[in-house]
C-alpha cells in the first residue's frame, strides 16, 4: 500500500473533509469530483445534468496518488495536481458514491487535458 505524503484538499473538497480523508488514491490514480453541465434550450428551459444519459467528462482533482513505478522502481510523478480542472475519457472512471456524493477514480493515463 502506498502512502500519500502530500495530501492537500481544495476549498470545495473541505466541505466533504471527513469523506475525502478516508479516500487515498494509489499509484497513478486520481480522485475527481465530477462537474455537471446544465444546458439551456433556446426557449430558456434549463436541462440539468441528471436528466441526461451521458456521463460527465470533466471534473476537479481532489487528490492525487504518489505516481506509477517504472521498470527501475523509480516513481513517476503525476502531471496533474490538486485543484486542477481536467477532461477525461467518458467510460474510464470508476464511480464512487459516498454519503450521497459522487466521486470518480481515474487513471492519470485516462486524463486527456487540464483545463485553463
C-alpha positions in Angstrom: 0.0 0.0 0.0 1.3 3.4 -1.0 1.0 6.4 1.4 0.3 9.8 0.1 2.7 12.2 1.7 1.3 15.4 0.1 -2.4 15.2 1.0 -4.0 18.5 0.2 -7.6 19.3 -0.5 -9.2 22.2 -2.4 -11.8 24.6 -0.9 -14.7 22.6 -2.4 -13.3 19.4 -1.0 -13.1 20.7 2.5 -16.9 20.6 2.7 -16.6 16.8 2.5 -13.5 16.6 4.6 -14.3 13.5 6.6 -15.1 11.5 3.5 -12.1 12.6 1.5 -9.6 12.0 4.3 -10.7 8.3 4.0 -10.0 8.1 0.2 -6.4 8.0 -0.8 -5.7 7.1 -4.5 -2.9 4.6 -5.1 -0.4 4.6 -7.9 -1.2 6.9 -10.8 -4.9 7.2 -9.8 -6.7 10.5 -9.3 -9.8 11.3 -7.2 -12.1 13.6 -9.1 -15.3 15.4 -8.3 -17.4 15.4 -11.5 -18.5 18.8 -12.8 -22.0 18.7 -14.2 -23.0 21.0 -17.1 -26.5 22.4 -17.2 -27.8 23.2 -20.7 -30.3 25.8 -21.6 -32.7 25.4 -24.6 -33.5 28.2 -27.0 -36.7 28.9 -25.0 -34.7 29.3 -21.8 -35.5 25.9 -20.2 -32.6 24.6 -18.1 -31.9 20.9 -18.6 -30.0 19.6 -15.5 -27.2 17.1 -15.9 -29.4 14.5 -14.1 -31.9 14.5 -16.9 -29.3 13.4 -19.5 -28.0 9.9 -20.1 -24.4 10.9 -20.7 -21.7 10.6 -18.1 -19.6 13.6 -17.1 -16.2 14.0 -18.8 -15.0 16.9 -16.7 -14.1 17.3 -13.1 -12.0 18.9 -10.3 -9.0 17.0 -8.9 -9.4 16.4 -5.2 -6.5 14.0 -4.5 -3.6 12.5 -6.5 -1.8 9.3 -5.9 2.0 9.2 -5.4 2.6 8.1 -9.0 3.4 5.0 -11.0 6.6 3.0 -10.7 8.7 2.4 -13.8 10.8 -0.7 -14.6 13.7 0.6 -12.5 11.5 1.1 -9.5 11.6 4.9 -9.7 8.4 6.9 -9.1 6.9 8.8 -12.0 5.4 12.0 -10.5 1.8 12.7 -11.8 1.4 15.7 -14.1 -2.0 16.7 -12.5 -2.3 18.3 -9.1 -5.0 19.0 -6.6 -7.3 21.8 -7.7 -6.8 21.2 -11.5 -9.9 21.0 -13.7 -9.5 18.1 -16.0 -11.1 16.3 -19.0 -11.1 12.5 -19.1 -12.3 9.6 -21.2 -16.0 9.1 -20.9 -16.2 5.5 -19.7 -12.8 5.1 -18.0 -13.5 6.3 -14.4 -14.6 4.1 -11.5 -17.7 5.7 -9.8 -17.9 6.0 -6.0 -21.0 7.2 -4.2 -20.3 8.1 -0.5 -23.0 9.6 1.7 -24.9 10.7 -1.4 -22.0 12.5 -3.0 -20.5 11.2 -6.3 -16.7 10.9 -6.9 -14.6 9.3 -9.6 -11.3 7.5 -9.6 -9.5 8.0 -12.8 -6.1 6.6 -14.0 -3.8 9.5 -14.9 -3.3 8.0 -18.4 -7.1 8.4 -19.0 -6.9 12.2 -18.3 -6.9 13.9 -21.7 -6.3 17.5 -20.7 -6.0 20.1 -17.9 -8.5 22.9 -18.5 -7.4 26.5 -18.1 
